[in-house]
Amino acid sequence: MADMFYYSTRSAGPGGGTGVTASEAILRGPAPDGGLYVPEKFPEAGFGWARLADMAYRDTALEILRPYLTDYTDAELEKYVRAAYDAKFDAPEIAPVAERAGVFFLELFHGRTSAFKDMALSLLPYLLKAAAEKQNVRDEIVVLTATSGDTGKAALEGFAGVEGIKVIVFFPCEGVSAVQKRQMITQRGGNVHVVGVRGNFDDTQTGVKKIFADAQSGSGAWARGPRPFFSSANSINFGRLAPQIAYYFHAYGRLVKSGAVSPGEAVNFTVPTGNFGNILAGYYAKRMGLPVHRLVCASNDNKVLYDFFNTGVYDKNREFILTSSPSMDILVSSNLERLLFHVCGGAATKEKMEALNARGVYECRADRAEESGIVGEYGSGAEAEAAIREVYRQGYVMDPHTAVAYAAWKKYSARTGDARKNVIVATASPYKFAEAVCRAIDPALAGADAFGQIRVLERLSGTRAPEAITELESLPVLHGRVCEPGEMAEAVREILDK
Ligand SMILES: *Cc1c(COP(=O)(O)O)cnc(C)c1O
């Protein structure tokens, strides 16, 4: 197989310099110039749709990963995929597809932490550890992660106990659900650390990016003394993105298998979006040849992406709204930078990112749905609540993030008349957000106690909450550290010096 090389989104790309291998891109996280690594090209998915319909999740994942991760051997990838997608998922299909309420729900929440971040973070630790060996890095690797709620726990679970790697997760104190917070502060494992930040997700992500930049240039907290080897578990790491492409193919295979679509028939995917990582993987699947008509980018009330796709202006200068879908409460969507690179090239991307840093706003007229297949829509808090209620009456319980996508799909299809088959990417278990879900189903059932509401939801839905969630009620709190956004580097220092 031809080697695949990776280039920074702020570089001239292939032809304009030398690229790095997959393992180097995964080991580094962001590129040294502050950009994100992108592959030099999109490999053609070489399997027919009939064959895809009969493939197990692991085989699909392998087929997708192979042409991207060319400096890993087949034997390595096979071993990692086998270890990642095993019985820790509570569905044998790994990512089952449920047909309800006139749409298909691609359920990505059957992993250990009950959100879609497990799809990539079950695999990333293996890829990262092997990358360090391939790149001859002997130092301890410090995985720095900012989380809007779900990445943190998935990274902690994925990396807990992995030798040679330390994990530090920063989460916005007031910006996550009660269950999300408990999942993180009760995490066991000698190599994992959790710090609350008194700020929102953007403050938290900005703080982590600054630590990366300072360590890269040897300034700020790293002006003197040894610099740790930092990597990232956020979707800025290409090792997060690649495994996510697989489930778009898997979903399509399920639809072909059930006879819902004929082989080659184009479908839509609606993706609840925050940092633009999940939907970007869908875009990569489309570029690899998956028959995708539209990717509906569903935002919540923080609808900076909706405005961008509809006006061509990205403007983060607006109020940050705390919603019932906290993992989408984001105003700076990091992975949009990769889409910009693919549609308008490195020089223009660099300019726009500089404008974003300096003024919080940039313009990009090139990014039209006709070219990318992506359209922006949003679901407000009230619309998401109504969607939860409506779909509950049809026998299916959605979490608030999935509900934003459902509401957005309804608006998009009513506006455009697009009646193609639609897959809603279901990103979290409703049990992670039981208070919001119960309140939406019936305001008379509202209650503030997360674990009490989980029991109410069990009664309402006739399903059982995952044990990994119910046991949180009695686990001891192990991480109590809290800091200001400006003190994050200090916190890293203290943790590493211990
Ligand atoms: C992370 C997350 C999202 C947003 O995904 P992005 O890749 O950041 O766009 C949506 N829903 C849930 C439940 C999540 O955890």
The ligand as an SDF file (V2000), in Angstrom:
LIG
                    3D

 15 15  0  0  0  0  0  0  0  0999 V2000
  -18.5840   15.3750   21.7050 C   0  0  0  0  0  0  0  0  0  0  0  0
  -20.0410   15.2360   21.5530 C   0  0  0  0  0  0  0  0  0  0  0  0
  -20.7370   15.8440   20.5030 C   0  0  0  0  0  0  0  0  0  0  0  0
  -20.0580   16.7500   19.5100 C   0  0  0  0  0  0  0  0  0  0  0  0
  -19.1240   16.0690   18.7090 O   0  0  0  0  0  0  0  0  0  0  0  0
  -17.9900   16.8910   17.9420 P   0  0  0  0  0  0  0  0  0  0  0  0
  -17.1110   15.8760   17.3320 O   0  0  0  0  0  0  0  0  0  0  0  0
  -17.2980   17.7060   18.9950 O   0  0  0  0  0  0  0  0  0  0  0  0
  -18.6830   17.7500   16.9560 O   0  0  0  0  0  0  0  0  0  0  0  0
  -22.0930   15.6070   20.3880 C   0  0  0  0  0  0  0  0  0  0  0  0
  -22.7440   14.8320   21.2790 N   0  0  0  0  0  0  0  0  0  0  0  0
  -22.1130   14.2420   22.3020 C   0  0  0  0  0  0  0  0  0  0  0  0
  -22.9050   13.4240   23.2530 C   0  0  0  0  0  0  0  0  0  0  0  0
  -20.7420   14.4020   22.4770 C   0  0  0  0  0  0  0  0  0  0  0  0
  -20.1140   13.8120   23.4970 O   0  0  0  0  0  0  0  0  0  0  0  0
  1  2  1  0
  2  3  1  0
  2 14  2  0
  3  4  1  0
  3 10  2  0
  4  5  1  0
  5  6  1  0
  6  7  2  0
  6  8  1  0
  6  9  1  0
 10 11  1  0
 11 12  2  0
 12 13  1  0
 12 14  1  0
 14 15  1  0
M  END
$$$$
